C-alpha cells in the first residue's frame, strides 16, 4: 500500500525543486527547501523513489555551482534511505563521487 503522504510528496516535489533552482544563491532558503525534501524522503522512505533520479541530478548540478552543506546532508539521507535498493546504487554512487 502506498504511504498516505506519497501523493503529497510527489505533488510538492516540483515546487521544492523549483525553489532550489530559483533561490540557489540564498543559503537560508536553500537550507529550508532541502529540509522539506529531507523530511519528505524520511517520511515515505523508498516510496519516494519517483523523485530520486531528478533529485540526485539536481543536487549534483547545484552543488557544483553552490557548495551549500545542505546538499551534502540531503545526499547522505538519500544514501541512507536507498542504499538497499540495487537499482538506485549507480545514481547514488555518481552523486557521492560528484560531491
Helices and strands as residue ranges (DSSP letters): H 6-22, H 27-44, G 45-48, H 49-65, H 69-82, G 86-88, H 89-98
